[in-house]
């Protein structure tokens, strides 16, 4: 197991540390619900330095990205980021990722920690264009400063006007006394804020200054358990749960990042799938009775016939009800469809709802 550069700080704060995606990661500090509410109402900080970063440079960098990703990266200007995925050759997804356009001929790809090696090999195998690729994953740390008070709390740490950075845009500037930090208006919580990329030997200074600046705003460290409940309330997919090597982006509701205005890996068969229609779809659902849905629970119809499977589920702290995501056969995918979640031996009634579950 690898450690992030801040592991000693998490230990000193009493974090529950468990293995996650090859790293020892802080899962919990004071409790999921309390940490969740901190991010929804104030500001919290996640150490997500386990994520992977690849730098692609050269005149053909865009061409390679266009070939391996489903979204259209040609629309990116410098200072913009884009959510995308890497389709495989069999209709599934290698990974989902964020593409940042750093310079005219330079892009940063941010990938999931559990897929760093797999993604690197996949992109490299398609790099017959002479693109210079650097795996920076071991050298960089990433802090997600999330919540409605993030802009106000962090403004004192930078000369960059944080309120002027739109969603899915970024600036490279000074932050917490460090130059050339990537300040990205992205995140995985649905409550606003920033993601801060810096070198491993800089992150402790950044962490300390972030907590000094945020003290008056109720800032707290947040673990990965609350990150999961926050993202699920927003209906954001988690790789390994809601999407994987066997789920098509069209089944997963990711048609909006699948652009057939260009050719990319397996685009022809995905285009056919779009024309024919998919047999199953990823939906959001909420329980109508008490219960907590969990990954791999069966989804059944009123006759008890299995129509799908739960991919993510929780008791939503902001909503105080059981919610989840799962794949169901297409006839049951429309909003308000009556479904049942098989919890132990009980078929608990639920209904398909439009995501996000949490609305500000």
NUVEXLUM-792290 format. One record per residue (C-alpha): z, y, x; residue in three letters; residue number from 1. Coordinates in nm, 3 decimals. Layout:
+---------+---------+---------+---------+-----+
:      c3 :      c2 :      c1 : residuo : num :
+---------+---------+---------+---------+-----+
:       Z :       Y :       X :     ALA : NUM :
...
+---------+---------+---------+---------+-----+
***
This chain:
+---------+---------+---------+---------+-----+
:      c3 :      c2 :      c1 : residuo : num :
+---------+---------+---------+---------+-----+
:   0.000 :   0.000 :   0.000 :     UNK :   1 :
:  -0.084 :   0.350 :   0.118 :     UNK :   2 :
:   0.145 :   0.651 :   0.077 :     UNK :   3 :
:   0.052 :   1.006 :  -0.016 :     UNK :   4 :
:   0.164 :   1.282 :   0.222 :     UNK :   5 :
:   0.435 :   1.379 :  -0.030 :     UNK :   6 :
:   0.599 :   1.039 :  -0.081 :     UNK :   7 :
:   0.922 :   1.150 :   0.092 :     UNK :   8 :
:   0.947 :   1.446 :  -0.147 :     UNK :   9 :
:   0.902 :   1.224 :  -0.454 :     UNK :  10 :
:   1.174 :   0.992 :  -0.321 :     UNK :  11 :
:   1.410 :   1.287 :  -0.264 :     UNK :  12 :
:   1.349 :   1.394 :  -0.626 :     UNK :  13 :
:   1.447 :   1.049 :  -0.752 :     UNK :  14 :
:   1.101 :   0.949 :  -0.871 :     UNK :  15 :
:   1.035 :   0.594 :  -0.980 :     UNK :  16 :
:   0.765 :   0.487 :  -0.734 :     UNK :  17 :
:   0.539 :   0.192 :  -0.808 :     UNK :  18 :
:   0.211 :   0.055 :  -0.669 :     UNK :  19 :
:  -0.093 :   0.208 :  -0.840 :     UNK :  20 :
:  -0.456 :   0.181 :  -0.727 :     UNK :  21 :
:  -0.353 :   0.082 :  -0.375 :     UNK :  22 :
:  -0.097 :   0.362 :  -0.334 :     UNK :  23 :
:   0.278 :   0.399 :  -0.382 :     UNK :  24 :
:   0.275 :   0.661 :  -0.659 :     UNK :  25 :
:   0.541 :   0.854 :  -0.854 :     UNK :  26 :
:   0.530 :   0.710 :  -1.206 :     UNK :  27 :
:   0.835 :   0.877 :  -1.357 :     UNK :  28 :
:   1.096 :   1.144 :  -1.280 :     UNK :  29 :
:   1.315 :   1.229 :  -1.581 :     UNK :  30 :
:   1.125 :   1.041 :  -1.851 :     UNK :  31 :
:   0.780 :   1.021 :  -2.007 :     UNK :  32 :
:   0.849 :   1.229 :  -2.319 :     UNK :  33 :
:   1.030 :   1.510 :  -2.135 :     UNK :  34 :
:   0.757 :   1.529 :  -1.868 :     UNK :  35 :
:   0.483 :   1.517 :  -2.133 :     UNK :  36 :
:   0.643 :   1.809 :  -2.322 :     UNK :  37 :
:   0.676 :   2.010 :  -1.998 :     UNK :  38 :
:   0.298 :   1.995 :  -1.951 :     UNK :  39 :
:   0.222 :   2.067 :  -2.317 :     UNK :  40 :
:   0.456 :   2.369 :  -2.334 :     UNK :  41 :
:   0.507 :   2.505 :  -1.981 :     UNK :  42 :
:   0.374 :   2.381 :  -1.646 :     UNK :  43 :
:   0.402 :   2.057 :  -1.449 :     UNK :  44 :
:   0.269 :   1.926 :  -1.118 :     UNK :  45 :
:   0.115 :   1.586 :  -1.051 :     UNK :  46 :
:   0.056 :   1.447 :  -0.704 :     UNK :  47 :
:  -0.281 :   1.276 :  -0.753 :     UNK :  48 :
:  -0.370 :   1.256 :  -0.384 :     UNK :  49 :
:  -0.476 :   0.894 :  -0.433 :     UNK :  50 :
:  -0.810 :   1.013 :  -0.577 :     UNK :  51 :
:  -1.121 :   0.976 :  -0.360 :     UNK :  52 :
:  -1.344 :   1.255 :  -0.224 :     UNK :  53 :
:  -1.696 :   1.210 :  -0.086 :     UNK :  54 :
:  -1.895 :   1.498 :   0.068 :     UNK :  55 :
:  -2.274 :   1.469 :   0.035 :     UNK :  56 :
:  -2.482 :   1.712 :   0.239 :     UNK :  57 :
:  -2.846 :   1.782 :   0.320 :     UNK :  58 :
:  -3.174 :   1.872 :   0.152 :     UNK :  59 :
:  -3.177 :   1.545 :  -0.045 :     UNK :  60 :
:  -2.811 :   1.551 :  -0.157 :     UNK :  61 :
:  -2.905 :   1.653 :  -0.511 :     UNK :  62 :
:  -3.180 :   1.390 :  -0.530 :     UNK :  63 :
:  -2.930 :   1.115 :  -0.441 :     UNK :  64 :
:  -2.678 :   1.242 :  -0.697 :     UNK :  65 :
:  -2.951 :   1.257 :  -0.961 :     UNK :  66 :
:  -3.042 :   0.897 :  -0.883 :     UNK :  67 :
:  -2.690 :   0.748 :  -0.901 :     UNK :  68 :
:  -2.526 :   0.960 :  -1.175 :     UNK :  69 :
:  -2.601 :   0.977 :  -1.546 :     UNK :  70 :
:  -2.553 :   1.351 :  -1.600 :     UNK :  71 :
:  -2.802 :   1.617 :  -1.487 :     UNK :  72 :
:  -2.657 :   1.768 :  -1.170 :     UNK :  73 :
:  -2.959 :   1.999 :  -1.132 :     UNK :  74 :
:  -2.790 :   2.233 :  -1.381 :     UNK :  75 :
:  -2.497 :   2.290 :  -1.143 :     UNK :  76 :
:  -2.470 :   2.625 :  -0.966 :     UNK :  77 :
:  -2.235 :   2.682 :  -0.672 :     UNK :  78 :
:  -1.881 :   2.702 :  -0.808 :     UNK :  79 :
:  -1.939 :   2.466 :  -1.100 :     UNK :  80 :
:  -1.821 :   2.110 :  -1.163 :     UNK :  81 :
:  -1.956 :   1.839 :  -1.389 :     UNK :  82 :
:  -1.816 :   1.521 :  -1.543 :     UNK :  83 :
:  -2.048 :   1.224 :  -1.493 :     UNK :  84 :
:  -2.060 :   0.850 :  -1.438 :     UNK :  85 :
:  -2.225 :   0.600 :  -1.204 :     UNK :  86 :
:  -2.421 :   0.348 :  -1.416 :     UNK :  87 :
:  -2.465 :  -0.002 :  -1.276 :     UNK :  88 :
:  -2.771 :  -0.225 :  -1.310 :     UNK :  89 :
:  -2.630 :  -0.425 :  -1.603 :     UNK :  90 :
:  -2.559 :  -0.155 :  -1.862 :     UNK :  91 :
:  -2.201 :  -0.091 :  -1.744 :     UNK :  92 :
:  -2.025 :   0.179 :  -1.544 :     UNK :  93 :
:  -1.937 :   0.161 :  -1.172 :     UNK :  94 :
:  -1.701 :   0.459 :  -1.215 :     UNK :  95 :
:  -1.662 :   0.798 :  -1.379 :     UNK :  96 :
:  -1.636 :   1.100 :  -1.151 :     UNK :  97 :
:  -1.654 :   1.477 :  -1.113 :     UNK :  98 :
:  -1.941 :   1.637 :  -0.917 :     UNK :  99 :
:  -1.873 :   1.976 :  -0.753 :     UNK : 100 :
:  -2.152 :   2.191 :  -0.615 :     UNK : 101 :
:  -1.991 :   2.339 :  -0.301 :     UNK : 102 :
:  -2.295 :   2.499 :  -0.132 :     UNK : 103 :
:  -2.672 :   2.510 :  -0.173 :     UNK : 104 :
:  -2.712 :   2.162 :  -0.023 :     UNK : 105 :
:  -2.357 :   2.028 :  -0.039 :     UNK : 106 :
:  -2.171 :   1.843 :  -0.316 :     UNK : 107 :
:  -1.822 :   1.699 :  -0.346 :     UNK : 108 :
:  -1.780 :   1.383 :  -0.555 :     UNK : 109 :
:  -1.427 :   1.307 :  -0.678 :     UNK : 110 :
:  -1.384 :   0.942 :  -0.774 :     UNK : 111 :
:  -1.108 :   0.716 :  -0.903 :     UNK : 112 :
:  -0.861 :   0.582 :  -0.648 :     UNK : 113 :
:  -0.910 :   0.218 :  -0.745 :     UNK : 114 :
:  -1.287 :   0.249 :  -0.695 :     UNK : 115 :
:  -1.312 :   0.442 :  -0.365 :     UNK : 116 :
:  -1.453 :   0.151 :  -0.163 :     UNK : 117 :
:  -1.673 :   0.022 :  -0.447 :     UNK : 118 :
:  -1.818 :   0.368 :  -0.517 :     UNK : 119 :
:  -1.879 :   0.440 :  -0.148 :     UNK : 120 :
:  -2.072 :   0.115 :  -0.107 :     UNK : 121 :
:  -2.265 :   0.171 :  -0.431 :     UNK : 122 :
:  -2.377 :   0.525 :  -0.346 :     UNK : 123 :
:  -2.451 :   0.427 :   0.017 :     UNK : 124 :
:  -2.670 :   0.139 :  -0.102 :     UNK : 125 :
:  -2.890 :   0.393 :  -0.285 :     UNK : 126 :
:  -2.899 :   0.643 :   0.001 :     UNK : 127 :
:  -3.249 :   0.588 :   0.137 :     UNK : 128 :
:  -3.295 :   0.968 :   0.144 :     UNK : 129 :
:  -3.113 :   1.048 :   0.467 :     UNK : 130 :
:  -2.823 :   1.222 :   0.291 :     UNK : 131 :
:  -2.522 :   1.281 :   0.515 :     UNK : 132 :
:  -2.219 :   1.117 :   0.351 :     UNK : 133 :
:  -1.857 :   1.170 :   0.453 :     UNK : 134 :
:  -1.562 :   0.988 :   0.298 :     UNK : 135 :
:  -1.281 :   1.247 :   0.303 :     UNK : 136 :
:  -1.043 :   1.045 :   0.084 :     UNK : 137 :
:  -0.791 :   0.976 :   0.362 :     UNK : 138 :
:  -0.779 :   1.340 :   0.477 :     UNK : 139 :
:  -0.730 :   1.530 :   0.152 :     UNK : 140 :
:  -0.447 :   1.574 :  -0.094 :     UNK : 141 :
:  -0.480 :   1.676 :  -0.458 :     UNK : 142 :
:  -0.223 :   1.845 :  -0.681 :     UNK : 143 :
:  -0.284 :   1.889 :  -1.055 :     UNK : 144 :
:  -0.093 :   2.195 :  -1.181 :     UNK : 145 :
:  -0.122 :   2.160 :  -1.556 :     UNK : 146 :
:   0.005 :   2.342 :  -1.863 :     UNK : 147 :
:  -0.034 :   2.666 :  -2.062 :     UNK : 148 :
:   0.179 :   2.863 :  -1.813 :     UNK : 149 :
:  -0.013 :   2.744 :  -1.504 :     UNK : 150 :
:  -0.228 :   3.059 :  -1.463 :     UNK : 151 :
:   0.065 :   3.298 :  -1.497 :     UNK : 152 :
:   0.295 :   3.090 :  -1.277 :     UNK : 153 :
:   0.044 :   3.043 :  -0.993 :     UNK : 154 :
:  -0.122 :   3.385 :  -0.980 :     UNK : 155 :
:   0.129 :   3.516 :  -0.722 :     UNK : 156 :
:   0.009 :   3.248 :  -0.475 :     UNK : 157 :
:  -0.355 :   3.359 :  -0.450 :     UNK : 158 :
:  -0.584 :   3.662 :  -0.434 :     UNK : 159 :
:  -0.829 :   3.473 :  -0.659 :     UNK : 160 :
:  -0.813 :   3.583 :  -1.024 :     UNK : 161 :
:  -0.712 :   3.251 :  -1.179 :     UNK : 162 :
:  -0.767 :   3.372 :  -1.536 :     UNK : 163 :
:  -1.133 :   3.442 :  -1.450 :     UNK : 164 :
:  -1.215 :   3.080 :  -1.353 :     UNK : 165 :
:  -1.375 :   2.914 :  -1.659 :     UNK : 166 :
:  -1.317 :   2.549 :  -1.747 :     UNK : 167 :
:  -1.504 :   2.317 :  -1.509 :     UNK : 168 :
:  -1.559 :   2.595 :  -1.255 :     UNK : 169 :
:  -1.387 :   2.638 :  -0.920 :     UNK : 170 :
:  -1.328 :   2.884 :  -0.637 :     UNK : 171 :
:  -1.267 :   2.824 :  -0.269 :     UNK : 172 :
:  -1.001 :   3.071 :  -0.161 :     UNK : 173 :
:  -0.650 :   3.133 :  -0.032 :     UNK : 174 :
:  -0.364 :   2.955 :  -0.207 :     UNK : 175 :
:   0.004 :   2.928 :  -0.111 :     UNK : 176 :
:  -0.065 :   3.072 :   0.235 :     UNK : 177 :
:  -0.348 :   2.829 :   0.311 :     UNK : 178 :
:  -0.711 :   2.939 :   0.347 :     UNK : 179 :
:  -1.014 :   2.754 :   0.207 :     UNK : 180 :
:  -0.836 :   2.567 :  -0.071 :     UNK : 181 :
:  -1.044 :   2.439 :  -0.364 :     UNK : 182 :
:  -0.894 :   2.582 :  -0.685 :     UNK : 183 :
:  -1.058 :   2.394 :  -0.971 :     UNK : 184 :
:  -1.011 :   2.468 :  -1.343 :     UNK : 185 :
:  -1.021 :   2.099 :  -1.426 :     UNK : 186 :
:  -0.758 :   1.847 :  -1.526 :     UNK : 187 :
:  -0.682 :   1.539 :  -1.730 :     UNK : 188 :
:  -0.422 :   1.671 :  -1.974 :     UNK : 189 :
:  -0.591 :   1.902 :  -2.223 :     UNK : 190 :
:  -0.329 :   2.173 :  -2.163 :     UNK : 191 :
:  -0.518 :   2.385 :  -1.911 :     UNK : 192 :
:  -0.436 :   2.451 :  -1.548 :     UNK : 193 :
:  -0.583 :   2.374 :  -1.208 :     UNK : 194 :
:  -0.644 :   2.105 :  -0.952 :     UNK : 195 :
:  -0.578 :   2.206 :  -0.593 :     UNK : 196 :
:  -0.755 :   2.029 :  -0.304 :     UNK : 197 :
:  -0.614 :   2.081 :   0.047 :     UNK : 198 :
:  -0.567 :   1.888 :   0.371 :     UNK : 199 :
:  -0.285 :   1.636 :   0.401 :     UNK : 200 :
:  -0.105 :   1.847 :   0.661 :     UNK : 201 :
:  -0.114 :   2.149 :   0.427 :     UNK : 202 :
:   0.001 :   1.992 :   0.103 :     UNK : 203 :
:   0.377 :   2.005 :   0.164 :     UNK : 204 :
:   0.361 :   2.382 :   0.213 :     UNK : 205 :
:   0.149 :   2.412 :  -0.103 :     UNK : 206 :
:   0.390 :   2.192 :  -0.302 :     UNK : 207 :
:   0.696 :   2.393 :  -0.193 :     UNK : 208 :
:   0.537 :   2.730 :  -0.268 :     UNK : 209 :
:   0.408 :   2.606 :  -0.604 :     UNK : 210 :
:   0.762 :   2.511 :  -0.706 :     UNK : 211 :
:   0.903 :   2.842 :  -0.582 :     UNK : 212 :
:   0.642 :   3.039 :  -0.778 :     UNK : 213 :
:   0.684 :   2.823 :  -1.087 :     UNK : 214 :
:   1.066 :   2.819 :  -1.096 :     UNK : 215 :
:   1.086 :   3.102 :  -1.350 :     UNK : 216 :
:   0.833 :   2.921 :  -1.573 :     UNK : 217 :
:   1.020 :   2.589 :  -1.596 :     UNK : 218 :
:   0.793 :   2.402 :  -1.357 :     UNK : 219 :
:   0.870 :   2.033 :  -1.301 :     UNK : 220 :
:   0.717 :   1.737 :  -1.113 :     UNK : 221 :
:   0.532 :   1.498 :  -1.345 :     UNK : 222 :
:   0.460 :   1.128 :  -1.295 :     UNK : 223 :
:   0.157 :   0.917 :  -1.375 :     UNK : 224 :
:   0.316 :   0.770 :  -1.690 :     UNK : 225 :
:   0.304 :   1.111 :  -1.861 :     UNK : 226 :
:  -0.044 :   1.169 :  -1.721 :     UNK : 227 :
:  -0.149 :   0.864 :  -1.921 :     UNK : 228 :
:   0.007 :   0.979 :  -2.251 :     UNK : 229 :
:  -0.138 :   1.329 :  -2.204 :     UNK : 230 :
:  -0.493 :   1.204 :  -2.139 :     UNK : 231 :
:  -0.474 :   0.957 :  -2.425 :     UNK : 232 :
:  -0.377 :   1.229 :  -2.674 :     UNK : 233 :
:  -0.699 :   1.404 :  -2.565 :     UNK : 234 :
:  -0.912 :   1.090 :  -2.599 :     UNK : 235 :
:  -1.008 :   1.099 :  -2.228 :     UNK : 236 :
:  -1.130 :   0.764 :  -2.095 :     UNK : 237 :
:  -0.939 :   0.585 :  -1.821 :     UNK : 238 :
:  -1.147 :   0.367 :  -1.589 :     UNK : 239 :
:  -1.027 :   0.007 :  -1.601 :     UNK : 240 :
:  -0.902 :   0.050 :  -1.958 :     UNK : 241 :
:  -1.158 :   0.227 :  -2.176 :     UNK : 242 :
:  -1.460 :   0.202 :  -1.946 :     UNK : 243 :
:  -1.551 :  -0.054 :  -1.680 :     UNK : 244 :
:  -1.838 :  -0.253 :  -1.529 :     UNK : 245 :
:  -1.920 :  -0.406 :  -1.869 :     UNK : 246 :
:  -1.899 :  -0.100 :  -2.099 :     UNK : 247 :
:  -2.208 :   0.111 :  -2.153 :     UNK : 248 :
:  -2.169 :   0.491 :  -2.149 :     UNK : 249 :
:  -2.332 :   0.495 :  -2.495 :     UNK : 250 :
:  -2.077 :   0.249 :  -2.635 :     UNK : 251 :
:  -1.800 :   0.457 :  -2.477 :     UNK : 252 :
:  -1.908 :   0.779 :  -2.651 :     UNK : 253 :
:  -2.036 :   0.922 :  -2.322 :     UNK : 254 :
:  -2.389 :   0.989 :  -2.448 :     UNK : 255 :
:  -2.320 :   1.357 :  -2.377 :     UNK : 256 :
:  -2.311 :   1.285 :  -2.002 :     UNK : 257 :
:  -2.610 :   1.048 :  -2.016 :     UNK : 258 :
:  -2.922 :   1.264 :  -1.975 :     UNK : 259 :
:  -3.261 :   1.098 :  -2.018 :     UNK : 260 :
:  -3.442 :   1.411 :  -1.894 :     UNK : 261 :
:  -3.442 :   1.240 :  -1.551 :     UNK : 262 :
:  -3.460 :   0.891 :  -1.406 :     UNK : 263 :
:  -3.139 :   0.733 :  -1.277 :     UNK : 264 :
:  -3.003 :   0.384 :  -1.210 :     UNK : 265 :
:  -3.071 :   0.165 :  -1.517 :     UNK : 266 :
:  -3.183 :   0.465 :  -1.725 :     UNK : 267 :
:  -3.469 :   0.273 :  -1.887 :     UNK : 268 :
:  -3.247 :   0.005 :  -2.039 :     UNK : 269 :
:  -2.986 :   0.263 :  -2.147 :     UNK : 270 :
:  -3.265 :   0.461 :  -2.314 :     UNK : 271 :
:  -3.368 :   0.147 :  -2.505 :     UNK : 272 :
:  -3.006 :   0.090 :  -2.603 :     UNK : 273 :
:  -2.993 :   0.443 :  -2.742 :     UNK : 274 :
:  -3.310 :   0.382 :  -2.946 :     UNK : 275 :
:  -3.196 :   0.045 :  -3.083 :     UNK : 276 :
:  -2.832 :   0.144 :  -3.132 :     UNK : 277 :
:  -2.515 :  -0.014 :  -2.994 :     UNK : 278 :
:  -2.328 :  -0.309 :  -3.147 :     UNK : 279 :
:  -1.983 :  -0.171 :  -3.072 :     UNK : 280 :
:  -1.830 :   0.172 :  -3.016 :     UNK : 281 :
:  -1.518 :   0.316 :  -2.860 :     UNK : 282 :
:  -1.308 :   0.482 :  -3.131 :     UNK : 283 :
:  -0.977 :   0.659 :  -3.161 :     UNK : 284 :
:  -0.730 :   0.534 :  -3.419 :     UNK : 285 :
:  -0.383 :   0.616 :  -3.544 :     UNK : 286 :
:  -0.138 :   0.374 :  -3.698 :     UNK : 287 :
:  -0.039 :   0.433 :  -4.060 :     UNK : 288 :
:   0.286 :   0.235 :  -4.023 :     UNK : 289 :
:   0.540 :   0.213 :  -3.743 :     UNK : 290 :
:   0.433 :   0.038 :  -3.424 :     UNK : 291 :
:   0.297 :   0.092 :  -3.077 :     UNK : 292 :
:  -0.055 :  -0.032 :  -2.997 :     UNK : 293 :
:  -0.108 :  -0.168 :  -2.645 :     UNK : 294 :
:  -0.407 :  -0.260 :  -2.429 :     UNK : 295 :
:  -0.570 :  -0.595 :  -2.525 :     UNK : 296 :
:  -0.420 :  -0.610 :  -2.877 :     UNK : 297 :
:  -0.676 :  -0.740 :  -3.125 :     UNK : 298 :
:  -0.829 :  -0.508 :  -3.387 :     UNK : 299 :
:  -0.898 :  -0.687 :  -3.716 :     UNK : 300 :
:  -1.040 :  -0.608 :  -4.059 :     UNK : 301 :
:  -0.855 :  -0.646 :  -4.392 :     UNK : 302 :
:  -0.946 :  -1.016 :  -4.399 :     UNK : 303 :
:  -0.789 :  -1.071 :  -4.058 :     UNK : 304 :
:  -1.124 :  -1.120 :  -3.880 :     UNK : 305 :
:  -1.131 :  -0.986 :  -3.525 :     UNK : 306 :
:  -1.362 :  -0.682 :  -3.498 :     UNK : 307 :
:  -1.253 :  -0.539 :  -3.166 :     UNK : 308 :
:  -0.988 :  -0.483 :  -2.901 :     UNK : 309 :
:  -0.747 :  -0.204 :  -2.804 :     UNK : 310 :
:  -0.823 :  -0.050 :  -2.462 :     UNK : 311 :
:  -0.543 :   0.212 :  -2.450 :     UNK : 312 :
:  -0.246 :   0.275 :  -2.674 :     UNK : 313 :
:   0.088 :   0.455 :  -2.687 :     UNK : 314 :
:   0.346 :   0.628 :  -2.903 :     UNK : 315 :
:   0.208 :   0.983 :  -2.875 :     UNK : 316 :
:   0.492 :   1.218 :  -2.772 :     UNK : 317 :
:   0.325 :   1.528 :  -2.922 :     UNK : 318 :
:   0.242 :   1.355 :  -3.252 :     UNK : 319 :
:   0.528 :   1.105 :  -3.288 :     UNK : 320 :
:   0.293 :   0.831 :  -3.405 :     UNK : 321 :
:   0.118 :   0.530 :  -3.259 :     UNK : 322 :
:  -0.233 :   0.613 :  -3.137 :     UNK : 323 :
:  -0.494 :   0.429 :  -2.937 :     UNK : 324 :
:  -0.853 :   0.378 :  -2.837 :     UNK : 325 :
:  -1.052 :   0.062 :  -2.864 :     UNK : 326 :
:  -1.395 :  -0.093 :  -2.914 :     UNK : 327 :
:  -1.488 :  -0.200 :  -3.267 :     UNK : 328 :
:  -1.809 :  -0.333 :  -3.416 :     UNK : 329 :
:  -2.030 :  -0.039 :  -3.521 :     UNK : 330 :
:  -1.977 :  -0.069 :  -3.901 :     UNK : 331 :
:  -1.605 :   0.007 :  -3.846 :     UNK : 332 :
:  -1.663 :   0.302 :  -3.611 :     UNK : 333 :
:  -1.694 :   0.581 :  -3.868 :     UNK : 334 :
:  -1.405 :   0.823 :  -3.918 :     UNK : 335 :
:  -1.150 :   0.706 :  -4.181 :     UNK : 336 :
:  -1.258 :   0.341 :  -4.149 :     UNK : 337 :
:  -0.971 :   0.107 :  -4.242 :     UNK : 338 :
:  -0.872 :  -0.120 :  -3.952 :     UNK : 339 :
:  -0.561 :  -0.316 :  -3.854 :     UNK : 340 :
:  -0.397 :  -0.357 :  -3.513 :     UNK : 341 :
:  -0.250 :  -0.702 :  -3.453 :     UNK : 342 :
:   0.093 :  -0.628 :  -3.305 :     UNK : 343 :
:   0.267 :  -0.957 :  -3.227 :     UNK : 344 :
:   0.189 :  -1.142 :  -3.550 :     UNK : 345 :
:   0.170 :  -0.843 :  -3.783 :     UNK : 346 :
:  -0.154 :  -0.670 :  -3.880 :     UNK : 347 :
:  -0.048 :  -0.303 :  -3.883 :     UNK : 348 :
:  -0.275 :  -0.072 :  -4.088 :     UNK : 349 :
:  -0.457 :   0.203 :  -3.899 :     UNK : 350 :
:  -0.750 :   0.435 :  -3.951 :     UNK : 351 :
:  -1.029 :   0.556 :  -3.724 :     UNK : 352 :
:  -0.988 :   0.927 :  -3.645 :     UNK : 353 :
:  -1.189 :   1.192 :  -3.466 :     UNK : 354 :
:  -1.067 :   1.262 :  -3.114 :     UNK : 355 :
:  -0.890 :   1.445 :  -2.961 :     UNK : 356 :
:  -0.574 :   1.331 :  -3.135 :     UNK : 357 :
:  -0.386 :   1.637 :  -3.006 :     UNK : 358 :
:  -0.512 :   1.974 :  -3.120 :     UNK : 359 :
:  -0.355 :   2.286 :  -2.976 :     UNK : 360 :
+---------+---------+---------+---------+-----+
***
